[in-house]
Amino acid sequence: MEIKLVSPFDAHLHLRDGDLLKTAAPISARAFAGAIAMPNLTPPIASLEAANAYKARILAHCGEPFELVAAIYLTPALAARDLEGVKIVKLYPIGVTTGAESGVTDIDRYDRLFGAMSDRGAILSVHGETNGEVLAREAQFAPIYENLAKRYPRLKIVMEHISSIALVNLLDRYENLFATITLHHLLYTLDDLLGGRLNPHLFCKPIVKTAADRGALRKLAFAAHPKVSFGSDSAPHLRAAKEGASGAAGVFSAPVLLPALAELFEAHSALGALQAFVSDNARRIYGVAPAEKIVTLIKRPTIVPDEIGGVVPLLAGETIAWSLA
């Protein structure tokens, strides 16, 4: 048995820089036709010039054609005049995740910028969490999403890596709200992270939540909801950074994404929705047109390596029922 996917697109990808970039870029380029690269480096990718330079560094390690969109980090220095050629602006509330030290403290100060983005058709991508109690952070951000959606009805807003019922319920209330969903939020709950022994390689932000939250996400994904696209949020950290006294947030899922998604969708009789979830919806929502790339998955077990380039991948040491051809 095999599945042929046309031009899979990862709408939320962290590729890092330096040695980690050399490890991560070819893995994603092999399985996907393109991706949106997140800008939370140190220093952040905060201008079109920096984004183009970062894009060139990524593509130098891909080894094959790869349609890449490099998002711009929202900082106080970003102005309407800087939006020429910019497709995606990423909003990080300050301190909520890796690389958010330069994030936003007062969203209202960007009124003119958001208006200009609406006029230009630029997309606002948002890591929607507060700094409150960890399981409630995403739900606490819901009123901010609602305020943005109401104030800027022509601004396309993407709620990144949604993980809670609160944001699932918000999705269809506003025409200009969209969302991405990760593999790890479809697979795991808080019990998998720390119900038995702590598994630092499942620690991410937003944190995996309850079975009810996961069920709501699965309902969207298995129906290929037209306002939802797949965004892996794959985020490599070296083993020492994950397993140390202060474990870094991020799940390195890139090496297993499509086989693991095929296994999950097959188990829930939803393989017919996989093409739209991993490709068609993103191409329509973001207006991207990567070159046609047929990625074939074969029903053949594969054992996930324990480590790749010093990074522990998702499902390390486990067997997946599907493989990339």
C-alpha positions as CSV (number, residue, x, y, z in Angstrom):
1,M,0.0,0.0,0.0
2,E,1.2,3.5,-0.8
3,I,0.1,7.1,-0.5
4,K,1.1,9.9,-2.9
5,L,1.0,13.4,-1.5
6,V,1.3,16.4,-3.8
7,S,3.6,19.2,-2.7
8,P,3.3,18.8,1.2
9,F,3.9,22.2,2.8
10,D,5.0,22.8,6.4
11,A,3.4,26.1,7.5
12,H,5.4,26.4,10.8
13,L,9.0,25.3,10.9
14,H,12.0,26.1,13.0
15,L,15.3,25.4,11.2
16,R,17.6,27.3,13.6
17,D,21.0,28.3,12.3
18,G,24.6,27.1,12.1
19,D,25.1,23.4,12.7
20,L,21.5,22.8,13.7
21,L,20.4,24.3,10.4
22,K,22.7,21.9,8.5
23,T,21.0,19.0,10.3
24,A,17.4,20.2,10.0
25,A,17.2,21.8,6.5
26,P,17.8,18.7,4.3
27,I,15.4,16.6,6.4
28,S,12.5,19.0,5.7
29,A,13.4,19.5,2.1
30,R,13.3,15.8,1.5
31,A,9.8,15.4,2.7
32,F,8.2,18.7,1.9
33,A,7.9,21.0,-1.2
34,G,8.2,24.1,1.0
35,A,7.8,25.6,4.4
36,I,7.4,28.8,6.4
37,A,10.5,29.4,8.5
38,M,10.0,31.1,11.8
39,P,12.2,34.1,12.7
40,N,13.0,33.6,16.5
41,L,16.8,33.4,16.2
42,T,19.2,35.4,18.2
43,P,19.2,38.1,17.0
44,P,15.7,37.8,15.5
45,I,15.0,37.9,11.8
46,A,13.4,41.3,12.0
47,S,13.8,42.8,8.5
48,L,13.3,41.8,4.9
49,E,17.0,42.0,4.4
50,A,17.7,39.6,7.3
51,A,14.9,37.3,6.1
52,N,16.4,37.0,2.6
53,A,19.8,36.3,4.0
54,Y,18.4,33.6,6.3
55,K,16.4,32.1,3.4
56,A,19.7,31.9,1.4
57,R,21.4,30.1,4.3
58,I,18.6,27.6,4.6
59,L,18.4,26.9,0.9
60,A,22.1,26.3,0.7
61,H,21.6,23.2,2.8
62,C,18.4,21.8,1.3
63,G,19.9,19.9,-1.5
64,E,16.8,20.1,-3.7
65,P,14.1,22.6,-4.7
66,F,12.3,24.0,-1.6
67,E,9.8,26.8,-1.6
68,L,10.7,28.8,1.5
69,V,8.9,31.8,3.1
70,A,10.9,33.5,5.8
71,A,8.7,35.2,8.4
72,I,9.6,38.6,9.9
73,Y,9.8,39.0,13.7
74,L,7.5,41.8,15.0
75,T,9.6,44.3,16.9
76,P,8.9,48.0,17.8
77,A,11.3,49.0,15.0
78,L,9.1,47.4,12.3
79,A,7.1,50.1,10.4
80,A,4.6,50.2,7.6
81,R,7.4,51.3,5.2
82,D,9.3,48.1,5.9
83,L,6.4,45.8,4.6
84,E,7.3,45.9,1.0
85,G,8.0,42.3,-0.1
86,V,7.0,40.9,3.4
87,K,4.5,38.1,3.3
88,I,4.3,37.0,7.0
89,V,4.9,38.9,10.2
90,K,5.3,36.8,13.4
91,L,4.1,38.1,16.8
92,Y,5.6,36.7,19.9
93,P,4.4,38.0,23.3
94,I,7.6,38.7,25.2
95,G,9.0,35.8,27.0
96,V,6.4,33.1,26.1
97,T,8.8,30.7,24.2
98,T,12.2,30.1,22.8
99,G,13.6,33.3,21.3
100,A,10.8,35.5,22.5
101,E,13.0,37.9,24.5
102,S,12.5,40.5,21.8
103,G,8.7,40.0,21.8
104,V,5.8,42.3,22.0
105,T,4.6,43.9,25.3
106,D,1.9,46.2,24.0
107,I,-0.1,45.0,21.0
108,D,-2.1,48.3,20.8
109,R,1.1,50.2,19.7
110,Y,1.0,48.4,16.4
111,D,-2.3,49.7,15.2
112,R,-0.9,51.5,12.2
113,L,1.3,48.6,11.2
114,F,-1.6,46.1,11.3
115,G,-3.7,48.5,9.2
116,A,-0.9,48.6,6.7
117,M,-0.6,44.8,6.7
118,S,-4.3,44.6,6.0
119,D,-3.9,46.9,3.0
120,R,-0.9,45.0,1.6
121,G,-2.3,41.5,2.2
122,A,0.4,40.5,4.6
123,I,-0.4,37.8,7.1
124,L,-0.1,38.1,10.9
125,S,1.2,34.9,12.5
126,V,0.8,34.7,16.3
127,H,2.2,32.6,19.1
128,G,-1.0,33.0,21.2
129,E,-0.1,32.6,24.8
130,T,0.1,34.8,27.9
131,N,2.6,34.4,30.7
132,G,-0.1,33.0,33.1
133,E,-0.7,29.5,34.5
134,V,0.8,27.1,32.0
135,L,-2.4,25.2,31.0
136,A,-4.4,28.3,30.8
137,R,-2.0,30.5,28.7
138,E,-3.6,29.8,25.4
139,A,-7.2,30.2,26.6
140,Q,-6.2,33.5,28.2
141,F,-5.0,34.7,24.9
142,A,-8.3,34.1,23.2
143,P,-9.7,37.6,24.0
144,I,-6.7,39.1,22.3
145,Y,-7.3,37.1,19.2
146,E,-10.9,38.2,19.2
147,N,-9.9,41.9,19.6
148,L,-7.5,41.6,16.7
149,A,-10.0,39.9,14.5
150,K,-12.7,42.5,15.2
151,R,-10.4,45.6,14.8
152,Y,-8.7,44.4,11.6
153,P,-11.3,42.4,9.7
154,R,-9.3,42.4,6.5
155,L,-6.1,41.2,8.3
156,K,-5.5,37.4,7.9
157,I,-4.5,36.1,11.4
158,V,-3.0,32.7,11.9
159,M,-3.3,31.2,15.4
160,E,-0.2,29.1,15.4
161,H,0.0,25.6,16.9
162,I,-3.3,25.7,18.6
163,S,-3.6,23.2,21.4
164,S,-6.8,23.9,23.3
165,I,-10.6,23.7,22.9
166,A,-10.7,27.4,23.6
167,L,-9.0,28.2,20.3
168,V,-10.8,25.5,18.4
169,N,-14.1,27.1,19.4
170,L,-12.8,30.5,18.3
171,L,-11.7,29.5,14.8
172,D,-15.1,29.7,13.0
173,R,-16.3,32.8,14.8
174,Y,-14.3,35.2,12.7
175,E,-13.8,35.0,9.0
176,N,-10.1,36.2,9.2
177,L,-8.9,33.7,11.8
178,F,-7.0,30.6,10.7
179,A,-4.9,28.1,12.5
180,T,-2.0,25.6,12.3
181,I,-1.9,22.2,14.1
182,T,1.2,20.2,15.0
183,L,1.8,16.5,14.9
184,H,2.8,16.4,18.6
185,H,-0.4,18.1,19.7
186,L,-2.4,15.5,17.7
187,L,-0.5,12.6,19.3
188,Y,0.1,13.5,23.0
189,T,-1.4,14.8,26.2
190,L,0.0,16.0,29.4
191,D,0.1,12.4,30.7
192,D,2.6,11.5,28.0
193,L,4.8,14.4,29.0
194,L,4.8,13.9,32.8
195,G,2.2,11.3,33.8
196,G,4.8,8.6,34.5
197,R,8.3,9.7,34.1
198,L,9.2,13.2,32.7
199,N,9.8,13.1,28.9
200,P,11.7,16.3,28.1
201,H,11.6,15.6,24.4
202,L,7.8,16.2,24.5
203,F,8.2,19.5,26.2
204,C,7.0,22.3,24.0
205,K,5.2,25.6,24.1
206,P,2.3,25.6,24.0
207,I,2.4,22.6,26.2
208,V,0.4,19.4,25.3
209,K,-2.9,19.4,27.1
210,T,-5.8,17.2,27.9
211,A,-7.4,14.3,26.0
212,A,-10.4,16.5,25.4
213,D,-8.2,19.2,23.9
214,R,-6.4,16.7,21.7
215,G,-9.8,15.3,20.6
216,A,-10.9,18.7,19.5
217,L,-7.7,19.2,17.4
218,R,-8.1,15.7,15.9
219,K,-11.6,16.5,14.8
220,L,-10.4,19.5,12.8
221,A,-7.4,17.7,11.3
222,F,-9.3,14.5,10.3
223,A,-11.9,16.6,8.6
224,A,-9.2,18.8,6.9
225,H,-11.0,21.9,8.1
226,P,-10.5,24.5,5.4
227,K,-9.2,27.1,7.8
228,V,-6.5,24.8,9.3
229,S,-3.2,23.8,7.8
230,F,-0.4,21.6,9.1
231,G,2.4,23.4,10.8
232,S,4.9,21.1,12.5
233,D,6.5,23.5,14.9
234,S,9.5,21.2,14.6
235,A,12.2,22.8,16.7
236,P,15.5,21.1,17.2
237,H,17.6,21.4,20.4
238,L,20.7,19.5,21.2
239,R,20.2,16.6,23.6
240,A,22.0,18.5,26.4
241,A,19.7,21.4,26.1
242,K,16.6,19.2,26.3
243,E,17.9,16.9,29.1
244,G,19.6,19.4,31.3
245,A,18.4,21.1,34.5
246,S,16.5,23.7,32.5
247,G,15.1,21.8,29.5
248,A,14.5,23.8,26.4
249,A,11.0,23.9,24.8
250,G,10.7,22.4,21.4
251,V,10.0,19.0,19.7
252,F,12.1,17.8,16.8
253,S,9.4,16.1,14.7
254,A,10.7,16.8,11.2
255,P,12.3,13.3,10.7
256,V,9.0,11.5,11.2
257,L,6.2,14.0,10.2
258,L,4.6,12.4,7.1
259,P,4.9,8.7,8.1
260,A,3.6,9.5,11.6
261,L,0.7,11.5,10.2
262,A,-0.1,8.7,7.8
263,E,-0.2,6.2,10.7
264,L,-2.4,8.5,12.8
265,F,-4.8,9.3,10.0
266,E,-5.1,5.7,8.9
267,A,-5.8,4.6,12.4
268,H,-8.8,7.0,12.4
269,S,-10.0,6.2,8.9
270,A,-9.0,9.7,7.8
271,L,-6.4,9.1,5.1
272,G,-8.7,10.9,2.6
273,A,-8.1,14.1,4.5
274,L,-4.3,13.9,4.6
275,Q,-3.6,15.7,1.3
276,A,-5.7,18.7,2.2
277,F,-4.3,18.9,5.7
278,V,-0.6,18.8,4.8
279,S,-0.8,20.7,1.5
280,D,-3.9,22.0,-0.2
281,N,-5.2,24.1,2.7
282,A,-1.8,25.8,3.3
283,R,-1.3,26.6,-0.3
284,R,-4.7,28.3,-0.4
285,I,-4.5,30.1,3.0
286,Y,-1.0,31.5,2.5
287,G,-1.1,31.9,-1.3
288,V,2.0,29.8,-1.9
289,A,2.6,27.8,-5.0
290,P,5.6,25.4,-4.5
291,A,6.7,23.4,-7.5
292,E,4.9,20.1,-7.8
293,K,6.6,17.5,-5.8
294,I,5.1,14.0,-5.4
295,V,6.1,12.5,-2.0
296,T,5.4,8.8,-1.8
297,L,4.7,7.0,1.5
298,I,4.9,3.2,1.7
299,K,3.2,0.9,4.2
300,R,6.6,-0.4,5.4
301,P,7.7,-0.2,9.0
302,T,10.6,2.1,9.9
303,I,12.6,2.4,13.1
304,V,13.2,6.0,14.2
305,P,16.9,6.7,15.0
306,D,17.7,7.5,18.6
307,E,19.6,10.6,17.6
308,I,20.2,12.7,14.5
309,G,23.0,15.2,14.5
310,G,23.0,15.4,18.3
311,V,19.2,15.9,18.5
312,V,16.7,13.4,19.8
313,P,13.8,13.2,17.3
314,L,10.2,12.6,18.1
315,L,9.4,8.9,18.5
316,A,13.1,8.1,18.9
317,G,13.7,4.3,18.9
318,E,10.0,3.6,18.1
319,T,8.6,1.9,15.0
320,I,6.3,3.7,12.6
321,A,4.1,1.7,10.2
322,W,4.8,4.0,7.3
323,S,8.0,5.1,5.5
324,L,9.1,7.7,3.0
325,A,9.8,6.0,-0.3
